[in-house]
Amino acid sequence: MKERKPFLLRIDPELFAELERWAADEFRSVNAQVEYLLKDAVQRRKKNQPKDEGKPSETAN
């Protein structure tokens, strides 16, 4: 299993409650649900980007 990077996330309590319900519906922890949603969002973004977009430019610092 890959090592995971821990980080603190401040989130609105109402949003957290929604995530808890959603995670329970899908038999996941809130952490696993958030990770699933983020991975899905990144994959969809990659599919919708032009091929050159999203890559660092050669002139970037």
N, C-alpha and C positions, 0 to 999 in steps of 0.2 A: 504494500500500500504506500502511496506517495505521502511524503511528509506534508503537513498542512501549515500554513502561515496563520497564526492567531492574530486577531485584531479586534479592537473595540468598535462596536457600532451603536451609535445613539439613534434611537428610533422612537417615533411617536407611539405611545401606549395603545392607541386604537389600531394602528397599523400592525403592531406586534400581535394584538389579539386576533386580528384577521389572519395573520400568518400562522398563528397557533392552530386556528380552526382548519385552515387549508392543509397544513402539515398533517394534522390528525386524520383528515379525510383521506390522505394519501399514505398513511402509515409511515410518516417520516418525522424526524425531530425538526424543530424550527430551524436549527442550523443546517440540516441536510436540505430542507425546503429552500432556504435562501440560496444555498450553493447551487442547487438544481436550477432555480430561476435565473441566477446570474450566468451560469454556463449556457443555458438556453438563449438568453439575450445576446451573449457574445457570439454564439454560433449564427443566430439570425442576422446580426450586424455584419458578420464576415460575409455571409451569402449575399447581402444587399449592397456591399461596397464595390466600387470599381476596382479592378485589379491593382492599380498603382496606389490607391488610397489606403491609408492605414499603415503603410511602410514608412519608416523614418527616412527623411531625405538625406542625401549625401552632404548637404550643407548644414544640416541641423547640428547644434552643439550637443 
